[in-house]
């Protein structure tokens, strides 16, 4: 992935250019947090897709590697875009007209990962939700 920072307009431009984004593929992680206004920037655009779409991406020749934990596929779509197969998402909402994992879904995903950067994002999500009165 690139070291360049991506801001809201960058994320929107990249996401809107992904032809398969929709009911079977939605934004998550840092890119979603940028669209929600929780973070100002991110390094990449992560999406989650259904197994059905992952099968299609593999058939179309998108390169992928297998996740070490559960053997799911992670596709490298471009310099900035990764698509993760079948990652648990409780709720998908529309943000800026794009399907996006809800903040609570992202929080849960990040808690399951438990990395230092995920714990920082959880603190940002909690602070954002508190300010929003949710």
Beta strands, then each sheet from edge to edge (+ up, - down):
strand 1: 25-28
strand 2: 45-49
strand 3: 64-66
strand 4: 73-76
strand 5: 81-85
strand 6: 92-95
strand 7: 98-101
sheet 1: 1+ 2- 5- 4+ 3-
sheet 2: 6+ 7-
end
